[in-house]
Amino acid sequence: MFDYSFAHWLAFLSAAVLLNLSPGPDIAFILGHTMRSGKRAGFSALFGVWSGACLHVLMAALGLSAILAASAVAFSTVKWIGAAYLVWLGIQALRSGGGDGLITAAGESLPVARIYRQGILVSLLNPKVAIFFLAFLPQFVVEGAGPAWAQLMLHGALIIVVAAFIEPPLVLLGGRLADAIRHNQKIGLWLDRGLGALFVALGVRLALSSR
């Protein structure tokens, strides 16, 4: 059970590290909340994104992602919902006054449950993530190393474990910078503007993407 070679683990872990370092809506969401509101908001966003990733892994292991990959209608539906959600988040940030929009101003009581739920949706409503897991994880299923679903779950969980070594330091670093600008509303306003523009751009890119 789960008997793999050194070359297998080297290839998988290298790919997992590169995956977690690549920029995308998830990283933008985490760092955006961290920079604007500090570590507490950043970790809320982080755990939300990880929860969404866990659901993607579960769907891949159960074969549900295959439906999304095979059905043009299902892919388009999830894609447009995800794109609309990202654009909506971006507009909320663009309309904020630096402290009352998408992200609460640093130093105030943060809606961590709301940020957590947003993180789940940002991850879950990206159909390319589901298809990536469906295409990526099966490459590391080895005959004789256990049931395919168990191997998929193991490797999917390990991708999130790798993220646990990469993403929290980014949150801590962003939190330090957020502390430095805690009382500067003008900087907070421009951070909201930048985050909003980024989310709108990511939403448009997702809408224009294809399988």
Backbone as JSON Lines, residues from 0, in Angstrom:
{"i":0,"aa":"M","n":[0.85,-1.2,0.0],"ca":[0.0,0.0,0.0],"c":[0.88,1.25,0.0]}
{"i":1,"aa":"F","n":[0.65,2.12,-0.97],"ca":[1.39,3.38,-1.09],"c":[2.9,3.15,-1.17]}
{"i":2,"aa":"D","n":[3.29,2.13,-1.92],"ca":[4.71,1.82,-2.09],"c":[5.2,2.5,-3.37]}
{"i":3,"aa":"Y","n":[5.93,3.61,-3.2],"ca":[6.39,4.39,-4.35],"c":[7.91,4.53,-4.32]}
{"i":4,"aa":"S","n":[8.46,4.77,-5.5],"ca":[9.91,4.93,-5.62],"c":[10.32,6.36,-5.27]}
{"i":5,"aa":"F","n":[11.63,6.54,-5.07],"ca":[12.16,7.87,-4.8],"c":[11.91,8.81,-5.97]}
{"i":6,"aa":"A","n":[12.05,8.28,-7.19],"ca":[11.82,9.11,-8.38],"c":[10.37,9.58,-8.44]}
{"i":7,"aa":"H","n":[9.47,8.72,-8.01],"ca":[8.04,9.09,-7.97],"c":[7.83,10.28,-7.06]}
{"i":8,"aa":"W","n":[8.37,10.19,-5.84],"ca":[8.18,11.27,-4.88],"c":[8.88,12.54,-5.31]}
{"i":9,"aa":"L","n":[10.04,12.41,-5.92],"ca":[10.77,13.6,-6.39],"c":[9.96,14.34,-7.46]}
{"i":10,"aa":"A","n":[9.41,13.58,-8.41],"ca":[8.63,14.2,-9.48],"c":[7.36,14.83,-8.93]}
{"i":11,"aa":"F","n":[6.7,14.12,-8.04],"ca":[5.44,14.63,-7.5],"c":[5.65,15.88,-6.65]}
{"i":12,"aa":"L","n":[6.6,15.83,-5.74],"ca":[6.82,16.96,-4.84],"c":[7.33,18.18,-5.59]}
{"i":13,"aa":"S","n":[8.15,17.97,-6.62],"ca":[8.61,19.1,-7.44],"c":[7.42,19.77,-8.13]}
{"i":14,"aa":"A","n":[6.53,18.95,-8.67],"ca":[5.34,19.49,-9.33],"c":[4.43,20.2,-8.33]}
{"i":15,"aa":"A","n":[4.3,19.64,-7.14],"ca":[3.44,20.24,-6.11],"c":[3.97,21.6,-5.68]}
{"i":16,"aa":"V","n":[5.29,21.71,-5.54],"ca":[5.89,22.99,-5.16],"c":[5.65,24.03,-6.24]}
{"i":17,"aa":"L","n":[5.88,23.67,-7.49],"ca":[5.66,24.6,-8.6],"c":[4.2,25.01,-8.69]}
{"i":18,"aa":"L","n":[3.31,24.06,-8.46],"ca":[1.88,24.36,-8.48],"c":[1.52,25.41,-7.44]}
{"i":19,"aa":"N","n":[2.05,25.25,-6.24],"ca":[1.71,26.17,-5.15],"c":[2.39,27.53,-5.29]}
{"i":20,"aa":"L","n":[3.46,27.59,-6.06],"ca":[4.14,28.87,-6.27],"c":[3.56,29.66,-7.43]}
{"i":21,"aa":"S","n":[2.81,29.0,-8.3],"ca":[2.28,29.68,-9.48],"c":[1.18,30.66,-9.08]}
{"i":22,"aa":"P","n":[1.18,31.86,-9.67],"ca":[0.17,32.86,-9.32],"c":[-1.19,32.49,-9.89]}
{"i":23,"aa":"G","n":[-2.23,32.92,-9.22],"ca":[-3.6,32.65,-9.67],"c":[-4.59,33.29,-8.72]}
{"i":24,"aa":"P","n":[-5.89,33.07,-8.94],"ca":[-6.9,33.68,-8.07],"c":[-6.74,33.34,-6.6]}
{"i":25,"aa":"D","n":[-6.33,32.1,-6.29],"ca":[-6.2,31.7,-4.89],"c":[-5.14,32.52,-4.17]}
{"i":26,"aa":"I","n":[-3.94,32.6,-4.76],"ca":[-2.85,33.36,-4.14],"c":[-3.21,34.83,-4.07]}
{"i":27,"aa":"A","n":[-3.82,35.35,-5.14],"ca":[-4.21,36.77,-5.15],"c":[-5.21,37.05,-4.04]}
{"i":28,"aa":"F","n":[-6.15,36.14,-3.84],"ca":[-7.16,36.32,-2.8],"c":[-6.52,36.32,-1.41]}
{"i":29,"aa":"I","n":[-5.62,35.38,-1.17],"ca":[-4.97,35.28,0.14],"c":[-4.12,36.51,0.43]}
{"i":30,"aa":"L","n":[-3.26,36.86,-0.52],"ca":[-2.36,37.99,-0.3],"c":[-3.11,39.31,-0.26]}
{"i":31,"aa":"G","n":[-4.19,39.41,-1.05],"ca":[-4.97,40.64,-1.04],"c":[-5.57,40.91,0.33]}
{"i":32,"aa":"H","n":[-6.17,39.9,0.93],"ca":[-6.74,40.07,2.27],"c":[-5.64,40.31,3.31]}
{"i":33,"aa":"T","n":[-4.52,39.64,3.15],"ca":[-3.43,39.82,4.11],"c":[-2.89,41.24,4.07]}
{"i":34,"aa":"M","n":[-2.62,41.74,2.86],"ca":[-2.06,43.07,2.71],"c":[-3.03,44.15,3.2]}
{"i":35,"aa":"R","n":[-4.3,43.92,3.02],"ca":[-5.28,44.95,3.37],"c":[-5.67,44.9,4.83]}
{"i":36,"aa":"S","n":[-5.74,43.7,5.41],"ca":[-6.3,43.6,6.75],"c":[-5.45,42.84,7.75]}
{"i":37,"aa":"G","n":[-4.29,42.33,7.33],"ca":[-3.4,41.68,8.27],"c":[-3.48,40.17,8.29]}
{"i":38,"aa":"K","n":[-2.74,39.58,9.22],"ca":[-2.57,38.12,9.24],"c":[-3.87,37.38,9.52]}
{"i":39,"aa":"R","n":[-4.7,37.92,10.38],"ca":[-5.93,37.21,10.73],"c":[-6.81,37.01,9.5]}
{"i":40,"aa":"A","n":[-6.98,38.06,8.73],"ca":[-7.77,37.95,7.5],"c":[-7.07,37.04,6.49]}
{"i":41,"aa":"G","n":[-5.74,37.14,6.42],"ca":[-4.98,36.32,5.49],"c":[-5.12,34.84,5.77]}
{"i":42,"aa":"F","n":[-5.04,34.47,7.03],"ca":[-5.18,33.05,7.37],"c":[-6.62,32.56,7.18]}
{"i":43,"aa":"S","n":[-7.59,33.44,7.38],"ca":[-8.98,33.06,7.1],"c":[-9.14,32.75,5.62]}
{"i":44,"aa":"A","n":[-8.57,33.62,4.78],"ca":[-8.62,33.38,3.34],"c":[-7.87,32.1,2.98]}
{"i":45,"aa":"L","n":[-6.73,31.89,3.63],"ca":[-5.91,30.7,3.37],"c":[-6.68,29.42,3.67]}
{"i":46,"aa":"F","n":[-7.31,29.36,4.84],"ca":[-8.04,28.15,5.22],"c":[-9.26,27.95,4.32]}
{"i":47,"aa":"G","n":[-9.86,29.04,3.86],"ca":[-10.97,28.91,2.94],"c":[-10.54,28.3,1.62]}
{"i":48,"aa":"V","n":[-9.42,28.78,1.09],"ca":[-8.89,28.25,-0.17],"c":[-8.5,26.78,0.0]}
{"i":49,"aa":"W","n":[-7.88,26.45,1.11],"ca":[-7.51,25.04,1.35],"c":[-8.75,24.16,1.45]}
{"i":50,"aa":"S","n":[-9.81,24.66,2.06],"ca":[-11.04,23.88,2.15],"c":[-11.61,23.62,0.76]}
{"i":51,"aa":"G","n":[-11.56,24.64,-0.09],"ca":[-12.0,24.46,-1.47],"c":[-11.15,23.45,-2.2]}
{"i":52,"aa":"A","n":[-9.84,23.49,-1.97],"ca":[-8.94,22.52,-2.6],"c":[-9.24,21.1,-2.13]}
{"i":53,"aa":"C","n":[-9.57,20.95,-0.85],"ca":[-9.94,19.62,-0.34],"c":[-11.16,19.08,-1.07]}
{"i":54,"aa":"L","n":[-12.12,19.95,-1.33],"ca":[-13.31,19.53,-2.06],"c":[-12.97,19.13,-3.49]}
{"i":55,"aa":"H","n":[-12.02,19.86,-4.11],"ca":[-11.58,19.49,-5.46],"c":[-10.93,18.11,-5.46]}
{"i":56,"aa":"V","n":[-10.11,17.84,-4.45],"ca":[-9.45,16.53,-4.35],"c":[-10.49,15.43,-4.17]}
{"i":57,"aa":"L","n":[-11.46,15.68,-3.31],"ca":[-12.51,14.69,-3.07],"c":[-13.29,14.42,-4.36]}
{"i":58,"aa":"M","n":[-13.61,15.48,-5.1],"ca":[-14.35,15.3,-6.35],"c":[-13.52,14.52,-7.37]}
{"i":59,"aa":"A","n":[-12.22,14.8,-7.41],"ca":[-11.36,14.07,-8.34],"c":[-11.3,12.59,-7.96]}
{"i":60,"aa":"A","n":[-11.2,12.31,-6.67],"ca":[-11.12,10.92,-6.21],"c":[-12.42,10.17,-6.48]}
{"i":61,"aa":"L","n":[-13.55,10.87,-6.41],"ca":[-14.85,10.24,-6.63],"c":[-15.24,10.22,-8.1]}
{"i":62,"aa":"G","n":[-14.45,10.9,-8.93],"ca":[-14.74,10.9,-10.36],"c":[-15.68,12.0,-10.8]}
{"i":63,"aa":"L","n":[-16.09,12.88,-9.89],"ca":[-17.03,13.93,-10.26],"c":[-16.4,14.95,-11.2]}
{"i":64,"aa":"S","n":[-15.09,15.15,-11.06],"ca":[-14.42,16.11,-11.94],"c":[-14.44,15.64,-13.39]}
{"i":65,"aa":"A","n":[-14.56,14.31,-13.59],"ca":[-14.62,13.79,-14.95],"c":[-15.86,14.31,-15.67]}
{"i":66,"aa":"I","n":[-16.95,14.5,-14.92],"ca":[-18.17,15.04,-15.51],"c":[-17.93,16.46,-16.0]}
{"i":67,"aa":"L","n":[-17.23,17.24,-15.15],"ca":[-16.93,18.62,-15.51],"c":[-16.02,18.68,-16.72]}
{"i":68,"aa":"A","n":[-15.06,17.76,-16.8],"ca":[-14.12,17.76,-17.92],"c":[-14.79,17.31,-19.21]}
{"i":69,"aa":"A","n":[-15.77,16.39,-19.1],"ca":[-16.39,15.83,-20.29],"c":[-17.55,16.66,-20.81]}
{"i":70,"aa":"S","n":[-18.19,17.42,-19.94],"ca":[-19.39,18.16,-20.32],"c":[-19.07,19.63,-20.58]}
{"i":71,"aa":"A","n":[-19.27,20.06,-21.8],"ca":[-19.04,21.47,-22.14],"c":[-20.01,22.37,-21.4]}
{"i":72,"aa":"V","n":[-21.23,21.9,-21.22],"ca":[-22.24,22.7,-20.53],"c":[-21.87,22.89,-19.06]}
{"i":73,"aa":"A","n":[-21.46,21.78,-18.41],"ca":[-21.08,21.86,-17.0],"c":[-19.87,22.76,-16.82]}
{"i":74,"aa":"F","n":[-18.87,22.61,-17.7],"ca":[-17.67,23.43,-17.6],"c":[-18.03,24.91,-17.77]}
{"i":75,"aa":"S","n":[-18.83,25.23,-18.79],"ca":[-19.19,26.63,-19.05],"c":[-19.99,27.22,-17.9]}
{"i":76,"aa":"T","n":[-20.9,26.41,-17.34],"ca":[-21.72,26.9,-16.23],"c":[-20.86,27.29,-15.04]}
{"i":77,"aa":"V","n":[-19.97,26.38,-14.63],"ca":[-19.09,26.66,-13.48],"c":[-18.15,27.81,-13.8]}
{"i":78,"aa":"K","n":[-17.65,27.84,-15.04],"ca":[-16.72,28.9,-15.45],"c":[-17.37,30.27,-15.34]}
{"i":79,"aa":"W","n":[-18.57,30.41,-15.85],"ca":[-19.22,31.71,-15.84],"c":[-19.63,32.13,-14.43]}
{"i":80,"aa":"I","n":[-20.05,31.17,-13.62],"ca":[-20.37,31.49,-12.22],"c":[-19.11,31.96,-11.5]}
{"i":81,"aa":"G","n":[-18.0,31.25,-11.69],"ca":[-16.74,31.62,-11.06],"c":[-16.25,32.98,-11.54]}
{"i":82,"aa":"A","n":[-16.34,33.23,-12.85],"ca":[-15.9,34.51,-13.39],"c":[-16.75,35.65,-12.84]}
{"i":83,"aa":"A","n":[-18.06,35.44,-12.79],"ca":[-18.96,36.48,-12.26],"c":[-18.65,36.75,-10.79]}
{"i":84,"aa":"Y","n":[-18.33,35.7,-10.03],"ca":[-18.04,35.89,-8.61],"c":[-16.75,36.68,-8.42]}
{"i":85,"aa":"L","n":[-15.72,36.38,-9.2],"ca":[-14.47,37.13,-9.11],"c":[-14.68,38.59,-9.48]}
{"i":86,"aa":"V","n":[-15.43,38.83,-10.54],"ca":[-15.69,40.22,-10.96],"c":[-16.49,40.94,-9.87]}
{"i":87,"aa":"W","n":[-17.45,40.25,-9.27],"ca":[-18.23,40.87,-8.19],"c":[-17.35,41.25,-7.01]}
{"i":88,"aa":"L","n":[-16.44,40.34,-6.62],"ca":[-15.5,40.66,-5.55],"c":[-14.65,41.87,-5.92]}
{"i":89,"aa":"G","n":[-14.21,41.92,-7.19],"ca":[-13.39,43.04,-7.64],"c":[-14.14,44.35,-7.59]}
{"i":90,"aa":"I","n":[-15.4,44.35,-8.02],"ca":[-16.2,45.58,-8.0],"c":[-16.43,46.05,-6.57]}
{"i":91,"aa":"Q","n":[-16.65,45.1,-5.66],"ca":[-16.83,45.45,-4.25],"c":[-15.6,46.17,-3.71]}
{"i":92,"aa":"A","n":[-14.42,45.68,-4.08],"ca":[-13.18,46.31,-3.62],"c":[-12.98,47.67,-4.28]}
{"i":93,"aa":"L","n":[-13.29,47.77,-5.57],"ca":[-13.12,49.04,-6.28],"c":[-14.04,50.12,-5.73]}
{"i":94,"aa":"R","n":[-15.2,49.72,-5.25],"ca":[-16.17,50.69,-4.74],"c":[-15.93,51.08,-3.3]}
{"i":95,"aa":"S","n":[-15.0,50.38,-2.63],"ca":[-14.78,50.64,-1.21],"c":[-14.07,51.97,-1.01]}
{"i":96,"aa":"G","n":[-14.19,52.47,0.2],"ca":[-13.52,53.72,0.53],"c":[-12.25,53.5,1.31]}
{"i":97,"aa":"G","n":[-11.7,52.31,1.2],"ca":[-10.47,52.01,1.91],"c":[-10.68,51.33,3.23]}
{"i":98,"aa":"G","n":[-11.94,51.15,3.64],"ca":[-12.15,50.5,4.91],"c":[-13.53,49.89,5.08]}
{"i":99,"aa":"D","n":[-14.41,50.06,4.08],"ca":[-15.76,49.55,4.28],"c":[-16.26,48.73,3.1]}
{"i":100,"aa":"G","n":[-15.33,48.2,2.31],"ca":[-15.74,47.46,1.12],"c":[-15.57,45.98,1.3]}
{"i":101,"aa":"L","n":[-14.92,45.35,0.31],"ca":[-14.73,43.91,0.34],"c":[-13.94,43.49,1.56]}
{"i":102,"aa":"I","n":[-12.92,44.25,1.89],"ca":[-12.03,43.89,2.98],"c":[-12.13,44.93,4.07]}
{"i":103,"aa":"T","n":[-12.34,44.53,5.3],"ca":[-12.46,45.45,6.4],"c":[-11.13,46.09,6.72]}
{"i":104,"aa":"A","n":[-11.14,47.32,7.15],"ca":[-9.9,48.03,7.43],"c":[-9.12,47.35,8.53]}
{"i":105,"aa":"A","n":[-7.79,47.43,8.44],"ca":[-6.93,46.84,9.46],"c":[-7.23,47.48,10.79]}
{"i":106,"aa":"G","n":[-7.22,46.65,11.82],"ca":[-7.47,47.16,13.15],"c":[-8.92,47.02,13.57]}
{"i":107,"aa":"E","n":[-9.85,46.79,12.64],"ca":[-11.24,46.6,12.98],"c":[-11.54,45.11,13.13]}
{"i":108,"aa":"S","n":[-12.74,44.83,13.63],"ca":[-13.16,43.44,13.76],"c":[-13.38,42.84,12.37]}
{"i":109,"aa":"L","n":[-12.64,41.8,12.05],"ca":[-12.66,41.24,10.71],"c":[-13.74,40.16,10.58]}
{"i":110,"aa":"P","n":[-14.48,40.17,9.48],"ca":[-15.5,39.14,9.25],"c":[-14.83,37.86,8.76]}
{"i":111,"aa":"V","n":[-14.16,37.15,9.67],"ca":[-13.33,36.01,9.26],"c":[-14.17,34.9,8.65]}
{"i":112,"aa":"A","n":[-15.4,34.71,9.15],"ca":[-16.25,33.66,8.57],"c":[-16.6,34.0,7.12]}
{"i":113,"aa":"R","n":[-16.84,35.27,6.86],"ca":[-17.16,35.69,5.49],"c":[-15.97,35.51,4.57]}
{"i":114,"aa":"I","n":[-14.78,35.88,5.05],"ca":[-13.58,35.71,4.25],"c":[-13.33,34.23,3.98]}
{"i":115,"aa":"Y","n":[-13.54,33.4,4.99],"ca":[-13.37,31.96,4.84],"c":[-14.3,31.41,3.76]}
{"i":116,"aa":"R","n":[-15.57,31.81,3.8],"ca":[-16.53,31.34,2.8],"c":[-16.16,31.83,1.4]}
{"i":117,"aa":"Q","n":[-15.68,33.07,1.31],"ca":[-15.25,33.58,0.02],"c":[-14.09,32.76,-0.52]}
{"i":118,"aa":"G","n":[-13.16,32.37,0.35],"ca":[-12.01,31.57,-0.07],"c":[-12.44,30.23,-0.64]}
{"i":119,"aa":"I","n":[-13.42,29.59,0.0],"ca":[-13.93,28.32,-0.51],"c":[-14.5,28.51,-1.92]}
{"i":120,"aa":"L","n":[-15.29,29.56,-2.1],"ca":[-15.93,29.79,-3.39],"c":[-14.93,30.15,-4.47]}
{"i":121,"aa":"V","n":[-13.93,30.98,-4.12],"ca":[-12.91,31.36,-5.1],"c":[-12.2,30.12,-5.63]}
{"i":122,"aa":"S","n":[-11.9,29.18,-4.74],"ca":[-11.24,27.94,-5.14],"c":[-12.2,27.01,-5.87]}
{"i":123,"aa":"L","n":[-13.4,26.85,-5.3],"ca":[-14.34,25.85,-5.81],"c":[-14.91,26.24,-7.17]}
{"i":124,"aa":"L","n":[-15.09,27.54,-7.42],"ca":[-15.72,27.98,-8.66],"c":[-14.72,28.21,-9.78]}
{"i":125,"aa":"N","n":[-13.53,27.65,-9.65],"ca":[-12.55,27.69,-10.73],"c":[-12.5,26.31,-11.37]}
{"i":126,"aa":"P","n":[-13.19,26.11,-12.5],"ca":[-13.26,24.76,-13.09],"c":[-11.91,24.25,-13.55]}
{"i":127,"aa":"K","n":[-10.98,25.17,-13.84],"ca":[-9.65,24.73,-14.28],"c":[-8.9,24.02,-13.16]}
{"i":128,"aa":"V","n":[-9.19,24.38,-11.91],"ca":[-8.57,23.69,-10.78],"c":[-9.07,22.25,-10.73]}
{"i":129,"aa":"A","n":[-10.38,22.07,-10.91],"ca":[-10.95,20.72,-10.89],"c":[-10.36,19.87,-12.0]}
{"i":130,"aa":"I","n":[-10.27,20.44,-13.19],"ca":[-9.73,19.69,-14.33],"c":[-8.24,19.43,-14.14]}
{"i":131,"aa":"F","n":[-7.53,20.39,-13.51],"ca":[-6.11,20.18,-13.24],"c":[-5.91,18.97,-12.33]}
{"i":132,"aa":"F","n":[-6.68,18.91,-11.25],"ca":[-6.55,17.78,-10.34],"c":[-6.89,16.47,-11.06]}
{"i":133,"aa":"L","n":[-7.9,16.52,-11.92],"ca":[-8.29,15.31,-12.64],"c":[-7.19,14.86,-13.59]}
{"i":134,"aa":"A","n":[-6.49,15.82,-14.21],"ca":[-5.42,15.48,-15.16],"c":[-4.1,15.2,-14.46]}
{"i":135,"aa":"F","n":[-3.86,15.89,-13.34],"ca":[-2.57,15.81,-12.67],"c":[-2.46,14.58,-11.76]}
{"i":136,"aa":"L","n":[-3.42,14.4,-10.9],"ca":[-3.31,13.34,-9.89],"c":[-3.23,11.93,-10.47]}
{"i":137,"aa":"P","n":[-4.03,11.6,-11.51],"ca":[-3.94,10.22,-12.02],"c":[-2.57,9.84,-12.56]}
{"i":138,"aa":"Q","n":[-1.75,10.81,-12.92],"ca":[-0.41,10.51,-13.42],"c":[0.46,9.85,-12.34]}
{"i":139,"aa":"F","n":[0.06,10.0,-11.09],"ca":[0.86,9.45,-10.0],"c":[0.2,8.24,-9.35]}
{"i":140,"aa":"V","n":[-0.81,7.72,-10.02],"ca":[-1.42,6.46,-9.56],"c":[-0.57,5.3,-10.08]}
{"i":141,"aa":"V","n":[-0.09,4.47,-9.18],"ca":[0.8,3.36,-9.52],"c":[0.06,2.04,-9.3]}
{"i":142,"aa":"E","n":[0.11,1.2,-10.3],"ca":[-0.55,-0.1,-10.19],"c":[0.08,-0.92,-9.06]}
{"i":143,"aa":"G","n":[-0.77,-1.46,-8.22],"ca":[-0.3,-2.29,-7.12],"c":[0.0,-1.51,-5.85]}
{"i":144,"aa":"A","n":[-0.17,-0.16,-5.88],"ca":[0.12,0.65,-4.69],"c":[-1.14,0.99,-3.9]}
{"i":145,"aa":"G","n":[-2.24,0.31,-4.23],"ca":[-3.47,0.54,-3.51],"c":[-4.59,0.97,-4.43]}
{"i":146,"aa":"P","n":[-5.81,1.08,-3.91],"ca":[-6.94,1.51,-4.73],"c":[-6.67,2.89,-5.35]}
{"i":147,"aa":"A","n":[-7.15,3.09,-6.57],"ca":[-6.9,4.35,-7.26],"c":[-7.44,5.54,-6.48]}
{"i":148,"aa":"W","n":[-8.65,5.38,-5.9],"ca":[-9.23,6.51,-5.17],"c":[-8.38,6.89,-3.96]}
{"i":149,"aa":"A","n":[-7.8,5.88,-3.3],"ca":[-6.98,6.15,-2.12],"c":[-5.68,6.86,-2.52]}
{"i":150,"aa":"Q","n":[-5.1,6.44,-3.64],"ca":[-3.88,7.11,-4.12],"c":[-4.17,8.55,-4.53]}
{"i":151,"aa":"L","n":[-5.32,8.78,-5.16],"ca":[-5.7,10.14,-5.55],"c":[-5.89,11.01,-4.31]}
{"i":152,"aa":"M","n":[-6.54,10.46,-3.29],"ca":[-6.75,11.21,-2.05],"c":[-5.42,11.53,-1.38]}
{"i":153,"aa":"L","n":[-4.5,10.55,-1.37],"ca":[-3.2,10.75,-0.73],"c":[-2.43,11.87,-1.42]}
{"i":154,"aa":"H","n":[-2.32,11.8,-2.74],"ca":[-1.54,12.8,-3.46],"c":[-2.21,14.16,-3.43]}
{"i":155,"aa":"G","n":[-3.53,14.19,-3.47],"ca":[-4.23,15.47,-3.37],"c":[-4.02,16.11,-2.02]}
{"i":156,"aa":"A","n":[-4.08,15.3,-0.96],"ca":[-3.85,15.83,0.38],"c":[-2.42,16.34,0.53]}
{"i":157,"aa":"L","n":[-1.46,15.66,-0.1],"ca":[-0.07,16.08,0.0],"c":[0.18,17.41,-0.71]}
{"i":158,"aa":"I","n":[-0.6,17.7,-1.76],"ca":[-0.48,19.01,-2.41],"c":[-0.84,20.11,-1.42]}
{"i":159,"aa":"I","n":[-1.87,19.87,-0.62],"ca":[-2.28,20.85,0.39],"c":[-1.25,20.93,1.51]}
{"i":160,"aa":"V","n":[-0.63,19.79,1.85],"ca":[0.44,19.79,2.86],"c":[1.62,20.63,2.37]}
{"i":161,"aa":"V","n":[1.97,20.49,1.1],"ca":[3.05,21.32,0.53],"c":[2.67,22.79,0.61]}
{"i":162,"aa":"A","n":[1.4,23.1,0.33],"ca":[0.93,24.49,0.44],"c":[1.09,25.02,1.86]}
{"i":163,"aa":"A","n":[0.98,24.13,2.84],"ca":[1.11,24.54,4.24],"c":[2.52,24.99,4.57]}
{"i":164,"aa":"F","n":[3.5,24.59,3.77],"ca":[4.88,25.04,3.98],"c":[5.2,26.3,3.18]}
{"i":165,"aa":"I","n":[4.41,26.58,2.15],"ca":[4.71,27.69,1.25],"c":[3.88,28.93,1.53]}
{"i":166,"aa":"E","n":[2.58,28.75,1.72],"ca":[1.68,29.9,1.78],"c":[1.64,30.63,3.13]}
{"i":167,"aa":"P","n":[1.7,29.93,4.29],"ca":[1.7,30.68,5.55],"c":[2.83,31.7,5.68]}
{"i":168,"aa":"P","n":[4.08,31.39,5.24],"ca":[5.11,32.44,5.32],"c":[4.76,33.67,4.49]}
{"i":169,"aa":"L","n":[4.06,33.48,3.37],"ca":[3.62,34.63,2.57],"c":[2.62,35.47,3.35]}
{"i":170,"aa":"V","n":[1.72,34.8,4.09],"ca":[0.75,35.52,4.91],"c":[1.46,36.29,6.02]}
{"i":171,"aa":"L","n":[2.44,35.66,6.66],"ca":[3.17,36.33,7.75],"c":[3.94,37.55,7.23]}
{"i":172,"aa":"L","n":[4.54,37.4,6.06],"ca":[5.27,38.52,5.47],"c":[4.31,39.65,5.09]}
{"i":173,"aa":"G","n":[3.19,39.28,4.46],"ca":[2.19,40.29,4.11],"c":[1.6,40.94,5.35]}
{"i":174,"aa":"G","n":[1.44,40.17,6.43],"ca":[0.91,40.72,7.67],"c":[1.81,41.77,8.27]}
{"i":175,"aa":"R","n":[3.12,41.57,8.15],"ca":[4.05,42.57,8.66],"c":[3.92,43.88,7.91]}
{"i":176,"aa":"L","n":[3.78,43.77,6.6],"ca":[3.61,44.97,5.8],"c":[2.28,45.65,6.12]}
{"i":177,"aa":"A","n":[1.24,44.84,6.35],"ca":[-0.06,45.41,6.71],"c":[0.03,46.16,8.02]}
{"i":178,"aa":"D","n":[0.79,45.62,8.99],"ca":[0.96,46.31,10.26],"c":[1.64,47.66,10.07]}
{"i":179,"aa":"A","n":[2.58,47.72,9.13],"ca":[3.31,48.96,8.9],"c":[2.43,50.06,8.33]}
{"i":180,"aa":"I","n":[1.37,49.68,7.62],"ca":[0.5,50.68,6.99],"c":[-0.88,50.71,7.64]}
{"i":181,"aa":"R","n":[-0.97,50.18,8.85],"ca":[-2.25,49.99,9.52],"c":[-3.08,51.27,9.6]}
{"i":182,"aa":"H","n":[-2.45,52.41,9.84],"ca":[-3.2,53.64,10.06],"c":[-3.21,54.56,8.86]}
{"i":183,"aa":"N","n":[-2.81,54.07,7.72],"ca":[-2.78,54.91,6.51],"c":[-3.95,54.54,5.61]}
{"i":184,"aa":"Q","n":[-5.05,55.31,5.7],"ca":[-6.24,54.98,4.93],"c":[-6.02,55.16,3.44]}
{"i":185,"aa":"K","n":[-5.17,56.12,3.07],"ca":[-4.92,56.35,1.64],"c":[-4.27,55.12,1.0]}
{"i":186,"aa":"I","n":[-3.29,54.53,1.71],"ca":[-2.67,53.32,1.2],"c":[-3.69,52.19,1.15]}
{"i":187,"aa":"G","n":[-4.53,52.1,2.18],"ca":[-5.57,51.09,2.2],"c":[-6.52,51.24,1.02]}
{"i":188,"aa":"L","n":[-6.83,52.48,0.66],"ca":[-7.71,52.73,-0.48],"c":[-7.08,52.2,-1.77]}
{"i":189,"aa":"W","n":[-5.8,52.48,-1.95],"ca":[-5.13,52.03,-3.17],"c":[-4.93,50.51,-3.2]}
{"i":190,"aa":"L","n":[-4.77,49.92,-2.01],"ca":[-4.7,48.46,-1.96],"c":[-6.03,47.85,-2.39]}
{"i":191,"aa":"D","n":[-7.13,48.44,-1.93],"ca":[-8.44,47.96,-2.36],"c":[-8.61,48.12,-3.86]}
{"i":192,"aa":"R","n":[-8.17,49.26,-4.39],"ca":[-8.27,49.5,-5.83],"c":[-7.44,48.47,-6.61]}
{"i":193,"aa":"G","n":[-6.24,48.22,-6.15],"ca":[-5.38,47.26,-6.84],"c":[-5.94,45.86,-6.77]}
{"i":194,"aa":"L","n":[-6.44,45.47,-5.58],"ca":[-7.03,44.15,-5.42],"c":[-8.28,44.01,-6.29]}
{"i":195,"aa":"G","n":[-9.09,45.06,-6.31],"ca":[-10.31,45.02,-7.12],"c":[-10.0,44.86,-8.59]}
{"i":196,"aa":"A","n":[-9.03,45.63,-9.08],"ca":[-8.65,45.53,-10.49],"c":[-8.11,44.13,-10.81]}
{"i":197,"aa":"L","n":[-7.34,43.56,-9.87],"ca":[-6.78,42.23,-10.08],"c":[-7.88,41.18,-10.18]}
{"i":198,"aa":"F","n":[-8.88,41.24,-9.3],"ca":[-9.96,40.27,-9.32],"c":[-10.81,40.41,-10.58]}
{"i":199,"aa":"V","n":[-11.06,41.64,-11.0],"ca":[-11.83,41.83,-12.24],"c":[-11.05,41.22,-13.41]}
{"i":200,"aa":"A","n":[-9.73,41.46,-13.46],"ca":[-8.9,40.91,-14.54],"c":[-8.9,39.39,-14.51]}
{"i":201,"aa":"L","n":[-8.8,38.8,-13.31],"ca":[-8.82,37.34,-13.19],"c":[-10.17,36.77,-13.61]}
{"i":202,"aa":"G","n":[-11.25,37.48,-13.26],"ca":[-12.58,37.03,-13.66],"c":[-12.75,37.06,-15.18]}
{"i":203,"aa":"V","n":[-12.25,38.13,-15.8],"ca":[-12.33,38.24,-17.27],"c":[-11.5,37.14,-17.91]}
{"i":204,"aa":"R","n":[-10.3,36.91,-17.36],"ca":[-9.45,35.86,-17.94],"c":[-10.11,34.5,-17.82]}
{"i":205,"aa":"L","n":[-10.74,34.23,-16.68],"ca":[-11.44,32.95,-16.51],"c":[-12.6,32.84,-17.5]}
{"i":206,"aa":"A","n":[-13.34,33.94,-17.7],"ca":[-14.46,33.93,-18.62],"c":[-14.02,33.66,-20.06]}
{"i":207,"aa":"L","n":[-12.83,34.14,-20.41],"ca":[-12.33,33.97,-21.78],"c":[-11.57,32.66,-21.99]}
{"i":208,"aa":"S","n":[-11.37,31.92,-20.89],"ca":[-10.59,30.69,-20.97],"c":[-11.39,29.57,-21.59]}
{"i":209,"aa":"S","n":[-10.69,28.58,-22.06],"ca":[-11.33,27.38,-22.6],"c":[-10.65,26.18,-21.99]}
{"i":210,"aa":"R","n":[-11.26,25.0,-22.19],"ca":[-10.67,23.78,-21.63],"c":[-9.43,23.39,-22.37]}
